[in-house]
Amino acid sequence: MIAYCEDCKLPYIFKRGSSKCLVCWKEEREYDLSKADLAHKELARAFHGVLVENTALKASGANGANVKQLEAQVAQLTAQMNTLRTENENLRKGGNIPQDTLRSLISLCHPDRHSGSSLATKMTQWLVAQLRR
């Protein structure tokens, strides 16, 4: 279901208990925004523009071909928003780092290379956990 964010007033895919889009929710908590977040926000703006235009055309009695075209655009933008949301959630979960890259990172940050640093230990443990996924 589509709802409107209480902060930016743009449409977002509603999840129970949320009153804000994911990007505004992250901004409120001062999280760094990813490129996917910024793209998602731009897509939401475009989607909102198409919705407004579609509503205006329907209200003005525009011909059916224009309305059908705008409805197709809304469906396409909705699909793109869903794809970006999924990609963003996957990135937040730390997924999709290639196995060989993880092994290289483990080698580079291993505590043996950093005088047993607790941060190096912590990061190596996290990378090993990602490797085992």
C-alpha positions in Angstrom: 0.0 0.0 0.0 1.2 3.5 -0.8 1.2 6.1 1.9 2.7 9.6 2.1 5.7 10.4 4.4 4.8 12.8 7.2 8.1 14.7 6.6 8.8 15.0 2.9 5.1 14.4 1.8 6.3 12.0 -0.9 4.8 8.5 -1.5 6.4 5.4 0.0 5.5 1.8 0.4 3.8 1.6 3.8 4.9 -0.9 6.4 2.9 -1.3 9.6 4.0 1.2 12.2 5.8 3.6 9.9 4.7 7.1 9.2 7.9 8.1 7.3 9.7 6.9 4.2 12.9 5.0 4.9 15.1 7.9 3.7 13.4 10.4 6.1 13.6 7.8 8.9 17.4 7.5 8.2 17.8 11.2 8.1 16.0 11.7 11.4 18.5 9.2 13.0 21.5 10.9 11.2 22.4 7.7 9.3 24.6 8.2 6.2 22.4 8.0 3.0 23.5 5.7 0.3 23.3 6.3 -3.4 20.3 3.9 -3.4 18.6 6.1 -0.8 19.1 9.2 -2.9 18.0 7.5 -6.0 14.9 6.2 -4.2 14.0 9.7 -3.1 14.4 11.1 -6.6 12.2 8.2 -7.9 9.6 9.0 -5.2 9.6 12.6 -6.5 9.0 11.5 -10.0 6.4 9.0 -8.9 4.6 11.8 -7.0 4.7 14.0 -10.1 3.1 11.3 -12.2 0.4 10.7 -9.6 -0.4 14.4 -9.4 -0.5 14.7 -13.2 -2.6 11.6 -13.5 -5.1 12.9 -11.0 -5.3 16.3 -12.7 -5.9 14.6 -16.1 -8.6 12.4 -14.7 -10.3 15.4 -13.1 -10.1 17.4 -16.3 -11.7 14.6 -18.3 -8.6 14.0 -20.4 -8.8 11.4 -23.1 -8.4 7.8 -22.0 -5.1 7.3 -23.9 -3.3 9.8 -21.8 -4.7 8.4 -18.6 -3.7 4.9 -19.6 -0.2 6.1 -20.5 0.1 7.8 -17.1 -1.2 4.7 -15.3 1.4 2.6 -17.1 4.1 5.1 -15.9 2.8 4.8 -12.4 3.0 1.0 -12.5 6.6 1.2 -13.9 7.7 3.7 -11.3 6.1 1.6 -8.6 8.1 -1.4 -9.8 11.3 0.6 -9.8 10.6 1.9 -6.3 10.1 -1.7 -5.1 13.4 -2.8 -6.8 15.3 0.1 -5.2 13.8 -0.7 -1.8 14.9 -4.3 -2.1 18.4 -3.3 -3.2 18.6 -0.8 -0.4 17.5 -3.4 2.2 20.1 -5.9 0.9 22.8 -3.3 1.1 21.9 -2.4 4.7 22.1 -6.1 5.6 25.7 -6.1 4.2 25.0 -8.6 1.4 26.4 -9.1 -2.0 30.1 -8.7 -1.2 31.9 -11.2 -3.4 33.7 -14.1 -1.6 37.1 -13.3 -3.0 36.7 -9.7 -1.9 35.8 -10.8 1.6 38.9 -13.0 1.8 41.1 -10.1 0.7 39.5 -7.8 3.3 40.1 -10.5 6.0 43.7 -10.7 5.0 44.2 -7.0 5.0 42.5 -6.3 8.4 43.6 -9.5 10.3 44.7 -8.7 13.8 48.1 -10.4 13.2 48.8 -7.5 10.8 47.7 -4.9 13.3 49.4 -5.8 16.5 46.3 -7.6 17.8 44.2 -4.5 17.6 40.7 -5.0 19.1 39.2 -3.2 16.2 41.0 -5.4 13.7 39.7 -8.4 15.6 36.2 -7.1 15.6 36.2 -6.3 11.9 37.8 -9.7 11.0 35.1 -11.5 13.0 32.4 -9.6 11.1 34.0 -10.3 7.7 34.3 -14.0 8.6 30.6 -14.0 9.5 29.8 -12.5 6.1 31.9 -15.1 4.4 29.9 -17.9 6.1 26.5 -16.6 5.0 
